[in-house]
Amino acid sequence: MKHTIEVNGIKIYAFHGCLPEEGKIGGHYLVDVMLNTDFSLAAATDDLQKTIDYVVVNKIVREEMAIRSKLIEHVGQRIINRLKSQLTTIDRVKLKVTKICPPINGDVQNVAIIIEE
């Protein structure tokens, strides 16, 4: 059976970017996580231990986003790697990291990367 857990719109202020100013000033980010797993036992037993705890997902995202990277591609892959290593019941994971108002010499609402594994 295929089940999906989503933790969407994790709002974070972080310091990623290639420009030195981005490391000092920082910016706003949104992170969306989609996890495919089997939570049949949790659905049947009402037991948190039989599923993926959203608190753990949020904690992993926040901890990895707190580590400065030049590229959101890099921080995104670190998040994926941690999720897969700590949450062993994941079958597939999809991650979206959105950088709000990036400094790219234009009026751009956001840029984003998506990783699926």
Secondary structure, DSSP 8 states (H G I E B T S, - for coil): --EEEEEEEEEEEE--SSSHHHHHH-EEEEEEEEEEE--HHHHHH--GGGS--HHHHHHHHHHHHTS--S-HHHHHHHHHHHHHHH-TT-SEEEEEEEEES--SSS--SEEEEEEE-
